[in-house]
Amino acid sequence: MTLKECKKEEKMDREFQKKFKFKGSINVLTQMMVDPAAAEKRGGAKNLPLRRGEILDVIQFTNQEQILCRNSQRRYGYVPRAVMLPL
């Protein structure tokens, strides 16, 4: 990983912590897959765009309806629990 890529990732992580008021270090709890039968959705203000079969890193189980996740492009957002499947 180059220095430029490393700084870009650090910047994205800081923006995530500010936007979601996330304290502490960002740790991946587990990985989950978006249900292949689920409808694809565009992302919103704090929602992550969904693609069928995509593998997401789970950052935090926020409540009974949502999970805070990160996708392969290092974008963060909430995902409905109903469309997530364990690996």
Protein Blocks (a to p, Z undefined) as FASTA:
>chain_A
ZZklmmmmmmmmmmmmmmnopgcjdddfbdcdddfkbccddddfklccddehiacddfbd
fblmbccdddfkopacdddfklpccZZ
